[in-house]
Amino acid sequence: MPKMKTHSGMKKRVRITGSGKLRREQTGKRHLAEAKPTKRKRRLSGTVEVAPSHVKKAKKLLGL
């Protein structure tokens, strides 16, 4: 059986921490930012942990 390729879309969106947790950027900051309050844009900056319900699928796509 051939090696499974890492899903290129997932590898761009998620990174793995040293302890093996998955981190992702928050959504809602890419465009239409002028209309959003500064407070909301600040809150959306930084990374958050991938939801527990999505971890299994994300790890499979990353080949973990």
C-alpha positions as a LaTeX table, in Angstrom:
\begin{tabular}{lrrr}
\hline
Residue & $x$ (\AA) & $y$ (\AA) & $z$ (\AA) \\
\hline
Met1 & 0.00 & 0.00 & 0.00 \\
Pro2 & 1.44 & 3.46 & $-0.90$ \\
Lys3 & 2.18 & 6.08 & 1.69 \\
Met4 & $-0.70$ & 8.41 & 2.51 \\
Lys5 & $-0.13$ & 12.01 & 1.47 \\
Thr6 & $-0.69$ & 14.82 & 3.95 \\
His7 & $-3.79$ & 16.83 & 3.06 \\
Ser8 & $-2.29$ & 20.09 & 1.76 \\
Gly9 & $-5.29$ & 22.20 & 2.81 \\
Met10 & $-5.14$ & 20.92 & 6.37 \\
Lys11 & $-1.39$ & 21.37 & 6.77 \\
Lys12 & $-1.82$ & 25.05 & 5.86 \\
Arg13 & $-4.54$ & 25.57 & 8.48 \\
Val14 & $-3.35$ & 23.61 & 11.50 \\
Arg15 & $-0.09$ & 23.27 & 13.40 \\
Ile16 & 0.87 & 20.71 & 16.02 \\
Thr17 & 2.20 & 21.78 & 19.42 \\
Gly18 & 5.03 & 20.03 & 21.22 \\
Ser19 & 2.54 & 18.10 & 23.33 \\
Gly20 & 0.62 & 16.96 & 20.23 \\
Lys21 & $-2.36$ & 19.31 & 20.44 \\
Leu22 & $-3.70$ & 20.97 & 17.29 \\
Arg23 & $-3.86$ & 24.76 & 17.03 \\
Arg24 & $-5.59$ & 26.85 & 14.36 \\
Glu25 & $-6.18$ & 30.52 & 13.51 \\
Gln26 & $-9.60$ & 31.92 & 14.29 \\
Thr27 & $-12.00$ & 32.68 & 11.45 \\
Gly28 & $-13.45$ & 36.07 & 10.58 \\
Lys29 & $-10.36$ & 38.26 & 10.13 \\
Arg30 & $-9.52$ & 37.78 & 6.46 \\
His31 & $-11.82$ & 40.30 & 4.78 \\
Leu32 & $-14.59$ & 42.84 & 5.43 \\
Ala33 & $-12.50$ & 43.93 & 8.42 \\
Glu34 & $-13.45$ & 47.61 & 8.12 \\
Ala35 & $-17.01$ & 46.85 & 9.20 \\
Lys36 & $-15.96$ & 44.86 & 12.28 \\
Pro37 & $-15.24$ & 46.53 & 15.62 \\
Thr38 & $-11.58$ & 46.72 & 16.66 \\
Lys39 & $-12.48$ & 44.84 & 19.84 \\
Arg40 & $-13.77$ & 41.90 & 17.78 \\
Lys41 & $-10.73$ & 41.88 & 15.50 \\
Arg42 & $-8.41$ & 41.84 & 18.52 \\
Arg43 & $-10.36$ & 38.96 & 20.05 \\
Leu44 & $-10.04$ & 36.99 & 16.81 \\
Ser45 & $-6.25$ & 37.35 & 16.66 \\
Gly46 & $-4.05$ & 34.55 & 17.87 \\
Thr47 & $-4.63$ & 30.82 & 17.78 \\
Val48 & $-7.10$ & 28.49 & 19.46 \\
Glu49 & $-7.21$ & 24.74 & 19.98 \\
Val50 & $-9.05$ & 22.66 & 17.39 \\
Ala51 & $-12.47$ & 21.56 & 18.71 \\
Pro52 & $-12.45$ & 18.06 & 20.26 \\
Ser53 & $-15.06$ & 16.89 & 17.75 \\
His54 & $-12.72$ & 17.77 & 14.84 \\
Val55 & $-9.41$ & 16.50 & 16.21 \\
Lys56 & $-9.78$ & 12.91 & 14.99 \\
Lys57 & $-10.55$ & 13.97 & 11.39 \\
Ala58 & $-7.82$ & 16.64 & 11.37 \\
Lys59 & $-5.18$ & 14.20 & 12.59 \\
Lys60 & $-6.22$ & 11.68 & 9.94 \\
Leu61 & $-5.83$ & 14.31 & 7.20 \\
Leu62 & $-2.41$ & 15.26 & 8.57 \\
Gly63 & $-1.33$ & 11.65 & 8.59 \\
Leu64 & $-0.93$ & 11.43 & 12.39 \\
\hline
\end{tabular}
